[in-house]
Amino acid sequence: MTKKAIDMDALEFIRNYPFYISEIEQVVKPELLPVIEELKNTDPHDIISPDCWFVSETQARGYVLNLFLNKCKEGNNRKE
């Protein structure tokens, strides 16, 4: 028997967004906390559209992690 992936809609993502940010916050170096603060201050409604959905919670977490990594990369590019 195979386990069926559970879809996640935009509303569930928006509810879970602060938790995903806090997961990242718990494992990053202190110098990256300004990036975390920027993401905390970002309204998840501005990140995804109402008709957006994710195949799984893992994909949603990966999406937030990718946002974090892109913000870190932007910060490094500004310093150079």
Secondary structure, DSSP 8 states (H G I E B T S, - for coil): -------EEHHHHHHHHHHHHHHHHTTS-GGGHHHHHHHHTS-GGGTS-TT-EESSHHHHHHHHHHHHHHHHHHHHHHH-
